[in-house]
Amino acid sequence: MRILLVEDERRLAEALRAGLSAEGYAVDVAHNGRDALWLATEHPYSAIILDIMLPGLNGYRVCRRLRDQGDSTPILMLTAKDGEDDEIEALDTGADDFLPKPFSYGVLLSRLRALIRRGGATRPGVLKLGDLELDQAGRTCRRGGTDISLTGKEFALLAYLVQRPGQVVTKAELLDNLWDFAASATANLVEVHVSALRLKLGTETIRTVRGAGYLVTTSGA
């Protein structure tokens, strides 16, 4: 899943980017409102984390313009501590939720997951393929009742494939959806993660379609 993080405090932005990336999200970062509006208009996102105090355009104006354009991407707005007026205006301009600063990273992550679940009503909370189960809320993987430990990126990659059963998914599509634009990710990196998944799930779960991409199957042997 691709997230847009809009935060002008660069140290905070980098810390959040690193944490969310470790969870398997592809994270694009904007440090001002104009760049945020351009990115949100040009690229599809599963959710947007949007600070209020931004150079160029503030978070309220970015949010309002996106909603006026018909963009329904879930938006989590970061507000000032005890800023009741900020919270009211955040919701009035179209934000789906708000989180006062300073905040717990764990709380932000939980709010983000809840927004994505609500924003994707057609996406089930638990993905199933044969005896393979992926719990998107808990980000856990089980096969035949046995827990399988996955890294954040491995989970994201497998979930993306499982949601497309019977479809060939190209490496380019995986790179576009699971790695942020600033990352120097290559097709070889996709291959490394697929190889790691095969070691954990069985070699037949993810098939390589030569010259095309990858295809998930129900076989676990």
Order of alpha helices (4+ residues) and beta strands (2+ residues): beta-alpha-beta-alpha-beta-alpha-beta-alpha-beta-alpha-beta-beta-beta-beta-alpha-alpha-alpha-beta-beta
